[in-house]
Amino acid sequence: MRGADLVGTAPANVRFSSDGRYVYFRWRSPGADTADQDYRAAVAGGSPERLARFAVDTIPMADGTWSPDRTREVVVLKGDLWLVDRRGAKRRLSETAAAESNPGWSGDGRTVFFTREGNAWALDVDGGAERQLTDVRRGPAPKAPTEPTGEKKFLRDQQRELFDFIRRQVAEQRQRADSDTTGRKAVWLPETESVGRFETSPDGRFVLATVTDRPDGTAAAQQVTMPVWVTQTGFVETQQIRTKVGDAQNHQRAVVIDVATGKATWVARDTLKDSAGNGQRETDQVGVGFSPNGRHALVRISSRDFKDAWLVVVDLPSLARREVVHLHDDAWLGVDGFLGPGAWTGWLGDGETAYYASEETGYAHLYVVSAAGGAPRALTSGDWEVQSAALSPDKRTFFLETNEGDWGQVHYYALPVAGGRRIQLTSAEGRQDVVVAPDGATLAVLQSTANHPPELYVQRNQPGAAPRQITESTTPEWRGFSWIKPEIVAIPASDGVQVPARLYRPTRAANHAAVIFVHGAGYLQNVHRWWSSYYREYMFNQLLAARGYTVLDLDYRGSAGHGRAWRTAIYRHMGGRDLDDQVDAARWLVRQMAVDSTRLGIYGGSYGGFITLMALFTKPGVFAAGAALRPVTDWAHYNHGYTARILNQPQEDSVAYRQSSPIYFAQGLTGRLLLCHGLVDDNVHFQDTARLIQRLIELGKQNWDVAVYPVEAHGFRRNDSWTDEYRRILRLFEETIGR
């Protein structure tokens, strides 16, 4: 349970230098007693070199944007803009108290567009002149003066008739009204609204903005107040954290602003009908960006019930709008920010073709559609998933991460934007997360296997190229143990489906007891051949195996990596099919692994804690013991973005919430239960556990215990807290099923 102190810290935030000679990354070398530091390594060879934190030499680590000719990069470092060329030469472009962000380039590469203090700006790269492109202001727009009547009107008109000075003054006031010094109209937003993102067209004539409106007034959302118990002052302090599902949520709108006039054109109504023309749909709108030729803007519109999404093209300068794509899912869309593919939307280099992701076939794949409309075209297909897609700087190639051929591995592919044959660029076992050098010649690969954390490699951008290892992050102590690769097996479910699982066989004489670990994170894959984010549980499962237990870890229904049907099998009933998979696995353990049916345990955190509660409350006699860690006990108290997708809103679908929430089934508790929860958990609030405790007390239940952790959030931060929690879990199993 010592975490990184034992396992080590894997490289992160991988970037190339602008000339492609170095790869930069954040890392903590084994045995170092300092926090993570900045490093670089030469692609040509040599050991990692530690760099000073936030030194100018680390600029290539920042997120940058390349000029259209790909010779220069603009980056943000500590809130200022810097220009970096291919040779690595650097020049500061801005030095202001206000922070600059979101840099982009004009089509001719002479101007950098950026955001500062809630407005879009332009900067001449060579001359240094700055120009404010938008005038977005917050607050009530100035009201036109009331037209006088009677005697007041007579006196006003008389002044204008008699004096040229007054006539000129009136004309100047009219010109300035609601305008800046250029004659551009201001865009007035209510105090509840703010611009989250600006995009400027390549010719600088238009700005696409996404405006967020937070709830206010009678419809205002109520944030949860979380007590903080252990503080520097000695007094109990409080924090305002997230809202609950079904409460009023932020609303997003997209607007196109004409830079010359300041005229704001809102892209779509707040409501849209579905494909059948039924009903009015409340929507959120997000500006994706302008086409490279400057002729179009792309906006993604999502229904607020998560079941529909549209791509809308806005022509420039006419501002004519048309829907080119409509996506629908009877459950909830997996391509609208909930799955990775939600971010794959943009323009190809021709400026007339947009790309996007869809699960139309049941698996996430990449599609293109003409800006003029027409039938979309699939670039990938098959019973596998594209898990990420990025367009190369020259816009000729898509780089894809997919689980093609083996859902337990992820590899990197190159695909021409026109479609055709994919070229596999990585081949090592496990998972490969790749960054491509600016010149496209080199790949930086974070590669991991089931029994080794990610390490950084570099290789040529060619199929079959041999990777060269840059880092070894694990400690000598950790490497001194023979960590196993769990066996991947298929569990036959009661509905005929084969459920993937990781199996840890006993490494000493079997004690005929078994434990099922239930991963959390809601939508996550944990049965695979790469390093698990649940690496403490990975090691703990081996500790159990070393004591004679058989351990199983399922990609139960609702898990990632297995397609749309797998994902949506829990729609309107969490704790239904996903729990049935755990029960089917328990029966398989008895049938195939010689496990005693009275000696089965289950444990997990977050969603895994929720499943553990549902197992002990609704499946009597299956599990003799369970540890529910930071569990959701009532989905009506969880967040909106996750929960409303799966269960709709509690005020609209109370049946889904009642059949999915353990607190309604606490009277069915059988077996022994351990509850563990941090008091400052700002994700699954401790209130979930507190309410369940009160319910168990009122029901007179006695076979349960609770451990609270006063300074811990959802993911524990202290090694001693992890140790205490897992000692309790081990003791629970030893005292109940280990015998």
PATORLUM-677941 format. One record per residue (C-alpha): x, y, z. Coordinates in steps of 0.2 Angstrom, whole numbers, plus 2048, in hexadecimal, padded with zeros to 3 digits. Layout:
<rs>
XYZ/...
</rs>
This chain:
<rs>
800800800/80F80C7FE/80A8107ED/81781A7E3/8248187F1/8248057ED/81E8047DB/8268147D4/81F8227CA/81C8207B7/82082D7AB/8128397A6/80F84979C/81984378E/81E850781/82B852773/836861770/83286B761/841864757/83C85275C/84E84F764/84784E776/83984677F/83384F78F/82984779D/8258487AF/82C83B7BA/8338367CB/84382B7C9/84381C7D5/84A8207E6/8488337E4/84183B7F4/83A84A7EA/82A84C7E1/8288497CF/8348537C4/8368587B2/84184E7A7/84784C795/85083F78C/85884077B/85083576D/861830767/866828777/86C82B789/86482C79B/8568377A0/85C8497A5/8538527B4/84E8647B0/84A8737BB/8388757BE/82F8817B2/8408867AB/83F88D799/84787D793/837874798/82C87E78C/82A86F780/82086678E/81287378D/803870782/808879771/7FF87D761/80987C750/808889743/800884732/81188072A/81687773A/82688173C/82288A74C/81888675C/810891768/80F88B77A/80989178B/815892799/80F8997AA/8028A37A2/80C8AB794/80E8A7781/81F8A077A/82489D769/82F88E765/836889754/83B87874D/84D87B753/84887E765/84A891765/83E89A770/8378AB771/82B8B277E/81B8BA776/8128C0785/8168C6797/8078CB7A0/7FF8CA7B1/7EF8C27A9/7F18B07A3/7F08AB790/7E989B78B/7E289077C/7EF89676F/7EB89475C/7F189A74B/7EB8A473D/7EA89B72C/7FA8A5726/8048A1736/8078B4739/7FB8B6748/7F88AC758/7E78AC75F/7E48AA772/7D98AD781/7DC8B978E/7D08BF79C/7C18B8794/7C38BF783/7CC8B9772/7DB8C276D/7E78C375E/7FA8C575E/8058C9750/8138BD751/8218C8749/81B8D974E/8148D575F/8058E075D/7F58D9767/7E38DC762/7D48D776C/7C88CD761/7B88CC76C/7B08D7779/7A78CB785/7A18D4794/7978CD7A3/7888D57AB/7798DE7A5/77A8E7794/7788FA795/7678FF792/76290C785/75D91C78D/74B91F78F/74392A781/73D93A789/72C941787/72395178A/72D96078F/73D955791/73C95077F/739962779/749968782/75495A77C/74E95D76A/75196F76C/76396C771/767961762/75F96E756/76997D75D/77A976761/78696D755/790968765/78195E76B/77E95675A/790950759/78F94A76B/78093F768/787938758/797932762/78D92B770/783921764/79391A75C/79A91576D/78A90D774/78C8FB777/79C8FB76D/7AF8FC770/7BB908768/7BA8FE757/7A88FF756/7A68ED75A/7978E8764/79A8E1776/7938CF77A/78A8D178B/7898C1795/77F8BF7A6/78A8BE7B5/7868AB7B6/78E8A87A5/7A08A77A0/7AA8A2790/7B3892792/7BC892782/7BF89C772/7C4896761/7C98A3753/7C78A0741/7D789E737/7D38AF72E/7CF8B873F/7BE8BD739/7B48B2745/7B58AC757/7AC89C75D/7A989C770/7A189077C/79789978A/79389079A/7848957A4/7848907B7/77388E7BF/76D89D7C9/75E8A47D2/7508987D6/75788A7CB/76888B7D3/77187B7D7/7758777E9/7878727EC/78B8657F9/79486C809/7A286080E/7A9862820/7BC861821/7C085A832/7D385A834/7D986C831/7E7877835/7DC88383F/7D487584A/7C387B844/7B8871839/7B8879828/7AD876819/7AF875806/7A28787F8/7A28697EC/7988617DE/7858617DC/77A8517DC/7738497CD/7638517C7/7678627CE/7698717C2/7788707B8/78387B7AE/77D87F79C/78888278D/78588C77D/78F88F76E/7908A0765/7998A7756/79F8B9758/7A38C4748/7B48CC74D/7B08DC742/79F8E0749/79E8D675A/78E8CE754/78A8BE75E/7818B0755/77B8A2760/77E892757/76E88875C/75F889766/75F882778/753874772/754868763/74885A75E/74E84875D/75083F74C/73D83A74D/73884C750/732848761/73285476F/73E863773/74F85E779/759869785/76B86A77E/77D86F782/788877774/79B876773/7A587F766/7B187275E/7BA87E752/7BD886741/7C187C731/7D387F72B/7CC88971C/7C2894727/7B289071E/7A988772C/7A788573F/7A3875747/798874757/793864761/782865769/77D858776/76C85577E/76B857790/764846792/77483F78A/76B83577D/76E84076E/77C84A766/77D854756/78B85C74C/78786C745/791875737/790888737/795890726/79F8A0725/79C8AE723/7898AA71F/7878A2730/77B895728/77A885733/776873730/776863739/783856731/78284973E/77684374B/77A835758/76E82C763/76E81F770/75E819779/769817789/777824789/78382A77C/79582477F/79D831774/79884177C/7A584378A/7A2833793/7AD828789/7BE82D782/7B782F770/7AD83E776/7BC849772/7BF843760/7B6850756/7BF85C74A/7C3860738/7CE85872B/7DB862722/7D0865713/7C587071E/7B5868716/7B5858720/7B1855733/7B684673D/7AD83F74C/7AB82F756/79B824757/79581375F/789811751/78F7FF74E/7907FB760/7A27FF761/7AB810762/7B2814750/7B8823746/7AD82C739/7AE83A72D/7A0845725/7A0853719/79D86571F/78F866711/786857719/783846712/786834718/794832725/7A2826721/7AA81A72D/7BD81A72D/7BE80B739/7B37FC73D/7B27EC746/7AE7E4757/7BC7EE75F/7BE800765/7C780F760/7CC816771/7D482676C/7D782F75B/7E383E757/7E6847747/7F8849742/7FF85B740/7FF85972D/7ED85372E/7F1845723/7F0837730/7E683173E/7EF82974D/7E481D756/7E4813766/7DA803764/7D77F276C/7D57EA75B/7D87D875B/7DA7D776E/7CF7E177A/7DC7DE787/7E97E877E/7EA7F9777/7F57FD768/7F980C75D/7F580E74B/7F781A73D/7E881C731/7E7827721/7D9834723/7D282E713/7D081D71B/7D780C716/7E480171E/7E9804730/7FC802734/8007FB745/80F80574D/8117FD75E/8127EA761/8177E8774/80B7DF77F/7FF7E978A/7FB7FB787/80380977D/7FF81B780/809825772/80E83776E/81583A75D/82484675A/820857751/829851742/820840742/830836743/83082F755/823828761/82482A774/81B81B77B/81581878D/81480578D/80E7FA79B/80A7E879E/7FF7E07AB/80E7DD7B7/8187ED7B4/8138007B4/81580B7A5/82680F79F/82C81C792/833815782/83781E771/837816760/83781B74E/82581E746/82680E73C/81D7FD73E/8287F0747/8357FE74D/83E7F875D/83A80376C/84880A777/84480B78A/84781C792/8418197A4/84080C7B1/8348137BE/8328047CA/83C8027DA/8497F47DD/83E7EE7EB/82F7ED7E0/8397E47D2/83F7D77DF/82E7CF7DF/8277C47D2/8177CD7CD/80B7C27C3/8017C57B4/7EF7C17B8/7E87B37AD/7DA7BA7A2/7CB7AE7A2/7B97AF79B/7AA7AD7A8/79A7A67A0/78C7B27A6/77A7AC7A9/7747B6799/7817AC78E/78E7BA78D/7A07B6791/7A77C379E/7B97C779E/7C27C57AE/7D47C57B6/7D77B57C0/7E47B47CE/7E77A27D2/7ED79E7E4/80079E7E4/8017927F3/7F57847F9/7E378A7F5/7D878E804/7C878B7F9/7C379D7FC/7C17AA7EF/7C07BD7EE/7B97C87E0/7C07D97DD/7B47E57D5/7BC7F47CC/7B58057CE/7B58157C3/7A58107BB/7AA8107A9/7BB8077AA/7C47F87A4/7CF7EE7B0/7D07DD7A7/7DF7E079B/7F17DC798/7F87ED79E/7FB7F67AE/7EB7F97B9/7E78097C1/7E27FE7CF/7F47F97D2/7F27F87E5/7E47EC7E3/7EE7E37D6/7FB7E07E3/7EF7DC7F1/7E67CF7E6/7F77C77E5/7F97C77F8/7E87BE7F9/7EE7B27EC/7FE7AF7F7/7F27AA805/7E979D7FB/7DA7A87F5/7D47A77E3/7D17B97DD/7C67BF7CE/7C57D07C6/7B77D37B9/7B47DF7AB/7A17DD7B0/7937E57A6/7967F87A5/7A97F77A4/7B37FF796/7BB7F7787/7AD7EB781/7A17F6777/7917FF778/7867F077D/7927EC78C/7927FE791/77F801791/77A7F0799/7787FA7AA/76C8077A3/75F80B7B0/7657FD7BB/7767FE7C3/7787EF7CE/76F7E47C2/7787DC7B4/7897E27BA/7857D97CB/77F7CA7C3/7907C87BA/7987C87CC/78C7BA7D1/78F7B07C2/7A27B27C5/79F7AC7D7/79679C7D1/7A47997C4/7B179A7D2/7A878C7DB/7A57827CC/7B67847C3/7C37887D1/7BD77D7DF/7B878C7EA/7AD7897F9/79C7917F5/79B798807/7AC7A0806/7AB7AE7FA/7AF7C07FD/7AD7D07F2/7B57E17F3/7B77F17EA/7B78047EA/7AC8117E4/7A18087D7/7A97F87DD/7A37FD7EF/7927FF7E8/7927EE7E0/7987E77F0/7897EE7F9/77D7E87EC/7857D77ED/7837D5800/7727DE800/7697D57F2/7727C47EF/7707BB7FF/77C7AC802/7887B07F3/7957BA7FC/79A7B780F/7A37C8810/7A67D8807/7B07E8809/7A77F7801/7B48067FF/7AE8187FD/79D8107F5/78F8197ED/7808147F8/77281F7EF/7758247DD/7698337E0/77883B7EA/7858387DD/78A8457CF/7808497C0/78C8477B1/78E8347B5/77E82F7BD/7718377B2/77882F7A3/77581D7AA/7668207B5/75E8307AE/75983D7BB/7528377CC/7438437CB/73F83B7BA/7448287BC/7428247CF/7408127CA/7528117C3/7598197D3/74F80E7DF/7547FE7D7/7678047D5/76A80B7E7/7707FF7F5/76980A802/7578037FD/75D7F1800/7677F2810/75B7E7819/7617D980F/7737D9815/77A7C8817/78C7C481A/7987D0823/79B7E181C/7A97ED81E/7A7800819/7B680B816/7B481D811/7BE82E812/7B583C81B/7BB84980E/7B683F7FE/7B084C7F2/7AB83F7E5/7A08327EE/79C83C7FD/79E83580F/78B839810/788829806/79081E813/788828822/77782681B/77A813819/78181282B/77181A831/76680E827/7707FF82D/76E80583F/75B80783D/75A7F6835/7637EE844/7717E783A/7807E1843/78C7D8837/7947E8831/7A37F3835/7A880582F/7B980D82E/7BA82082A/7CA829824/7C983C82A/7D584381E/7D283880E/7C983D7FE/7C28307F1/7D382A7ED/7DE8287FC/7EE8337FD/7F782C80C/7FF81B80C/7FA81881E/7E881A81A/7EA80D80C/7F2801817/7E5803825/7D7800818/7DF7F1810/7E47E9821/7D17EA826/7CC7E2815/7D97D4817/7D37D1829/7C17D1823/7C47C3817/7D07B9823/7C37B9830/7B47B4825/7B97AA816/7CC7A7819/7CB79B827/
</rs>
